[in-house]
Amino acid sequence: MSLALEDKQLNAEDRAGRPAWMEKPKPITQAAKAVTLTLTVLMVILPFWVVIATSFAPGDQINDNGGWALWPREWNVGAYDWVLSNESTTRALMVSLGVTIVGTAASLACTILLAYALARPGVVGGRIVMLMILFTFLFPAGMIPSYLVVYSLGLIDSYWSLILPTMVNAFNLVVMRGFFQGLPGELFESARLDGAGELRILLTIVMPLSKAVIAVVGLFYAVGYWNAWFNAVLYLNDTSKYPLQTVLRGLVTQGDGITKEFSNEGVLTQAPQAIKMATVVIATMPILLVYPFIQRYFAKGMLTGAVKS
């Protein structure tokens, strides 16, 4: 009976040119998958489109529809002109760009150096340091201890308070360390035989081979700095130093009052909802523009870096 069953399975594979369990799905299954994927894509894209359409819609259409628009009756860029010409929002945009660029560069430098040191075998105290980092990953500090540390370092009302407390992320460090551990040890041995030091090995061998994981970790850091808003509320007393996301939160949560407060003339010439949506689009656009250039590294960097821990 077992021989007959094996023959039947072999015949099924021969007929389809593939294993029996890899047979082509039935038409009804394919249709169900297509409908499910279409609905999922619509649920993801529709909110983004509503945000974009509302930002371009005229104020009377937004008010008539209850605060949103599915398709602008006439395309109006007045909300974008208001946001980009307003001193508060443009200053907040520059703050966010500065914090993101400086913070991402500093975080990448610290993460690469620390991950490389912890990935090398025989490092004195490396295991203890790694356990301490994992401990902070599992048991993060609370709000009050973090504030007391920033306050004791004299960073209150300083832009560095938006960077230093989150400079090294434990998850990103573990991913990069795992990637470095996966590199062939023969490369390091041959480089040392040629007289190369650790810094030269890192700069000329490790980093060129680690473009994928560096791009992914850099994206994680950049998105984290760009989207951060709570640290500004916690550590900055001067509202003129707020980044864009904190200003955006004020626009969304406090509505017309804070919108008029940010207006140079005190008179709001655009619909508040259009201004909110335009600010959302401007705040989202930089990440959307950067992501396509490093998307090809994303899967490779994450999967390769997660092989070892």
C-alpha positions as CSV (number, residue, x, y, z in Angstrom):
1,M,0.0,0.0,0.0
2,S,2.9,2.4,0.8
3,L,4.5,1.7,-2.6
4,A,1.2,2.5,-4.4
5,L,0.9,5.7,-2.4
6,E,4.4,6.8,-3.3
7,D,3.8,6.0,-7.0
8,K,0.6,8.1,-6.9
9,Q,2.6,11.1,-5.4
10,L,5.3,10.7,-8.0
11,N,2.8,10.7,-10.8
12,A,1.2,13.8,-9.3
13,E,4.6,15.6,-9.3
14,D,5.3,14.5,-12.9
15,R,1.9,15.7,-14.2
16,A,2.2,19.2,-12.6
17,G,6.0,19.5,-12.9
18,R,6.1,20.4,-9.2
19,P,5.4,18.7,-5.8
20,A,1.7,17.9,-5.2
21,W,1.5,20.4,-2.3
22,M,2.7,23.2,-4.7
23,E,-0.1,22.8,-7.1
24,K,-1.5,26.0,-8.7
25,P,-4.3,27.5,-6.6
26,K,-7.9,27.2,-7.8
27,P,-9.4,30.2,-9.6
28,I,-11.7,30.9,-6.6
29,T,-8.7,31.0,-4.3
30,Q,-6.9,33.3,-6.6
31,A,-9.9,35.6,-6.8
32,A,-10.3,35.6,-3.0
33,K,-6.6,36.6,-2.7
34,A,-6.9,39.4,-5.2
35,V,-10.0,40.8,-3.5
36,T,-8.3,40.6,-0.1
37,L,-5.1,42.3,-1.3
38,T,-7.2,45.0,-3.1
39,L,-9.2,45.8,0.0
40,T,-6.0,45.9,2.1
41,V,-4.3,48.3,-0.3
42,L,-7.4,50.5,-0.4
43,M,-7.6,50.6,3.4
44,V,-3.9,51.7,3.5
45,I,-3.9,54.2,0.6
46,L,-7.3,55.8,1.2
47,P,-6.4,57.6,4.5
48,F,-3.2,59.0,2.9
49,W,-5.2,60.1,-0.1
50,V,-7.8,61.8,2.1
51,V,-5.0,63.7,3.9
52,I,-3.5,64.8,0.5
53,A,-6.9,65.8,-1.0
54,T,-7.9,67.7,2.1
55,S,-4.7,69.7,2.1
56,F,-5.4,70.9,-1.5
57,A,-9.2,71.4,-1.2
58,P,-10.7,74.8,-0.8
59,G,-12.0,75.8,2.6
60,D,-15.8,75.8,1.7
61,Q,-15.6,72.3,0.4
62,I,-13.9,71.1,3.6
63,N,-16.4,72.8,5.8
64,D,-19.3,71.4,3.7
65,N,-17.9,67.8,4.0
66,G,-17.4,68.0,7.7
67,G,-13.6,68.6,7.7
68,W,-12.3,66.4,4.9
69,A,-12.4,66.0,1.1
70,L,-12.1,62.9,-1.1
71,W,-11.3,64.9,-4.3
72,P,-10.7,68.7,-4.4
73,R,-13.2,70.6,-6.3
74,E,-10.4,72.9,-7.3
75,W,-6.7,72.4,-6.4
76,N,-5.7,75.0,-3.9
77,V,-2.1,75.3,-2.6
78,G,-2.9,78.1,-0.2
79,A,-2.5,75.8,2.9
80,Y,1.0,74.9,1.8
81,D,1.8,78.6,1.2
82,W,0.6,79.4,4.7
83,V,2.6,76.6,6.3
84,L,5.8,77.3,4.4
85,S,5.6,81.1,4.9
86,N,4.7,80.9,8.6
87,E,7.8,81.6,10.7
88,S,6.9,79.0,13.4
89,T,6.4,76.0,11.1
90,T,9.5,76.8,8.9
91,R,11.6,77.2,12.0
92,A,10.3,73.9,13.3
93,L,11.0,72.3,10.0
94,M,14.7,73.4,10.2
95,V,14.9,72.2,13.7
96,S,13.7,68.7,12.7
97,L,16.0,68.6,9.8
98,G,19.0,69.6,11.9
99,V,18.2,67.2,14.7
100,T,17.6,64.3,12.3
101,I,20.8,64.8,10.3
102,V,23.1,65.4,13.4
103,G,21.3,62.7,15.5
104,T,21.4,60.1,12.7
105,A,25.1,60.7,12.0
106,A,26.0,60.6,15.7
107,S,23.9,57.5,16.4
108,L,25.3,55.6,13.4
109,A,28.9,56.4,14.5
110,C,28.3,55.3,18.1
111,T,26.3,52.2,17.1
112,I,28.9,51.1,14.5
113,L,31.8,51.5,16.9
114,L,30.1,49.8,19.8
115,A,28.7,47.0,17.6
116,Y,32.1,46.3,16.1
117,A,33.8,46.2,19.5
118,L,31.2,43.8,20.9
119,A,31.3,41.6,17.7
120,R,35.0,40.9,18.0
121,P,35.8,37.8,20.1
122,G,38.0,38.1,23.2
123,V,37.0,41.7,24.0
124,V,37.6,42.4,27.7
125,G,34.2,43.0,29.4
126,G,32.3,42.6,26.2
127,R,29.8,40.1,27.6
128,I,29.1,42.3,30.6
129,V,28.6,45.4,28.4
130,M,26.3,43.4,26.1
131,L,24.2,42.2,29.1
132,M,23.9,45.7,30.3
133,I,22.7,46.9,26.9
134,L,20.1,44.1,26.7
135,F,19.0,44.9,30.3
136,T,18.1,48.5,29.1
137,F,16.3,47.0,26.1
138,L,14.1,44.8,28.4
139,F,13.7,47.3,31.2
140,P,13.9,50.9,29.9
141,A,14.3,53.8,32.3
142,G,11.1,55.7,33.3
143,M,10.2,59.2,32.5
144,I,11.3,60.7,35.8
145,P,14.8,59.1,35.9
146,S,15.4,60.1,32.3
147,Y,14.4,63.7,33.1
148,L,16.6,63.8,36.1
149,V,19.6,62.6,34.1
150,V,19.0,65.2,31.4
151,Y,18.5,67.9,34.0
152,S,21.7,66.9,35.9
153,L,23.7,67.1,32.6
154,G,22.5,70.6,32.0
155,L,20.7,69.7,28.8
156,I,17.3,71.2,29.6
157,D,16.2,73.6,26.8
158,S,19.0,72.4,24.6
159,Y,18.8,70.7,21.2
160,W,21.1,68.0,22.5
161,S,18.3,66.8,24.8
162,L,16.6,65.6,21.6
163,I,19.6,63.6,20.6
164,L,21.7,62.3,23.4
165,P,19.0,60.4,25.4
166,T,18.2,58.3,22.3
167,M,21.6,58.2,20.6
168,V,22.1,54.4,20.8
169,N,19.2,52.0,20.4
170,A,19.6,48.6,21.8
171,F,17.7,46.8,19.0
172,N,19.7,48.5,16.3
173,L,22.9,47.7,18.1
174,V,22.0,44.0,18.3
175,V,21.1,43.9,14.6
176,M,24.4,45.5,13.6
177,R,26.4,43.4,15.9
178,G,24.9,40.2,14.4
179,F,25.8,41.4,10.9
180,F,29.4,42.1,11.9
181,Q,29.6,38.6,13.5
182,G,28.5,37.0,10.3
183,L,31.5,38.5,8.3
184,P,34.2,35.9,7.5
185,G,36.9,35.8,10.2
186,E,39.6,35.2,7.5
187,L,39.1,38.8,6.3
188,F,40.2,40.1,9.7
189,E,43.1,37.7,10.0
190,S,44.5,38.6,6.6
191,A,44.1,42.3,7.4
192,R,46.0,42.0,10.6
193,L,48.7,40.1,8.9
194,D,49.1,43.0,6.5
195,G,49.5,45.3,9.5
196,A,46.1,46.9,9.6
197,G,44.7,48.2,12.9
198,E,41.2,47.8,14.2
199,L,40.1,51.3,13.0
200,R,41.5,50.7,9.5
201,I,39.8,47.2,9.4
202,L,36.5,48.9,10.3
203,L,36.7,51.7,7.8
204,T,38.2,49.8,4.8
205,I,36.8,46.3,5.2
206,V,33.8,46.1,7.6
207,M,31.9,49.2,6.6
208,P,32.1,48.7,2.8
209,L,30.7,45.1,3.3
210,S,28.0,46.4,5.7
211,K,26.2,49.0,3.5
212,A,22.9,47.1,3.8
213,V,22.7,47.0,7.5
214,I,24.1,50.5,7.9
215,A,21.4,51.8,5.5
216,V,18.6,50.0,7.4
217,V,19.8,51.1,10.9
218,G,20.3,54.7,9.5
219,L,16.7,54.7,8.3
220,F,15.5,53.5,11.7
221,Y,17.4,56.3,13.4
222,A,16.3,58.9,10.9
223,V,12.6,58.0,11.3
224,G,13.0,57.9,15.0
225,Y,14.5,61.4,15.2
226,W,12.1,62.8,12.6
227,N,9.0,61.5,14.3
228,A,10.0,62.2,17.9
229,W,7.9,64.9,19.6
230,F,7.6,63.9,23.3
231,N,11.2,64.7,24.2
232,A,10.7,68.2,23.0
233,V,7.7,68.7,25.3
234,L,9.6,67.1,28.2
235,Y,12.9,68.8,27.9
236,L,12.4,72.1,26.0
237,N,10.8,75.1,27.8
238,D,11.2,77.4,24.8
239,T,8.5,76.7,22.3
240,S,10.4,78.3,19.5
241,K,12.8,75.4,19.6
242,Y,10.1,72.8,19.0
243,P,10.6,70.4,16.1
244,L,8.0,70.0,13.4
245,Q,6.3,66.9,14.9
246,T,5.7,68.8,18.2
247,V,4.2,71.7,16.3
248,L,2.1,69.3,14.2
249,R,0.8,67.7,17.4
250,G,-0.3,71.1,18.6
251,L,-2.0,71.9,15.4
252,V,-3.9,68.6,15.4
253,T,-4.8,68.4,19.1
254,Q,-5.5,72.1,19.9
255,G,-7.1,73.0,16.6
256,D,-8.0,76.6,15.6
257,G,-6.6,78.2,18.7
258,I,-3.0,77.2,18.2
259,T,-3.4,77.7,14.4
260,K,-4.3,81.3,14.9
261,E,-1.5,81.6,17.5
262,F,1.0,80.5,14.9
263,S,-0.4,82.9,12.3
264,N,1.9,86.0,11.8
265,E,-1.1,88.4,11.5
266,G,-3.4,86.6,13.9
267,V,-5.9,86.1,11.1
268,L,-6.4,82.7,9.6
269,T,-6.8,82.8,5.9
270,Q,-7.0,79.1,5.2
271,A,-9.3,76.3,6.6
272,P,-7.7,74.9,9.8
273,Q,-8.2,71.3,8.6
274,A,-6.4,72.1,5.3
275,I,-3.5,73.6,7.3
276,K,-3.3,70.5,9.5
277,M,-3.3,68.1,6.5
278,A,-0.7,70.2,4.7
279,T,1.6,70.1,7.7
280,V,1.1,66.3,7.9
281,V,2.1,65.9,4.2
282,I,5.2,68.2,4.7
283,A,6.2,66.2,7.8
284,T,5.8,62.9,6.0
285,M,7.4,63.8,2.7
286,P,11.2,63.7,3.6
287,I,11.0,60.0,4.8
288,L,9.0,59.0,1.8
289,L,11.6,60.6,-0.5
290,V,14.5,58.9,1.3
291,Y,13.0,55.4,1.6
292,P,13.0,54.4,-2.1
293,F,16.8,54.9,-2.3
294,I,17.5,52.4,0.5
295,Q,14.5,50.1,0.1
296,R,16.7,47.6,-1.8
297,Y,18.9,47.3,1.3
298,F,16.1,46.9,3.7
299,A,15.3,43.1,3.5
300,K,18.9,42.1,3.1
301,G,20.1,44.2,6.1
302,M,17.3,43.0,8.4
303,L,17.6,39.4,7.6
304,T,21.3,39.2,7.6
305,G,21.7,41.1,10.8
306,A,19.2,38.9,12.5
307,V,21.0,35.7,11.9
308,K,23.1,36.0,15.0
309,S,22.5,37.8,18.3
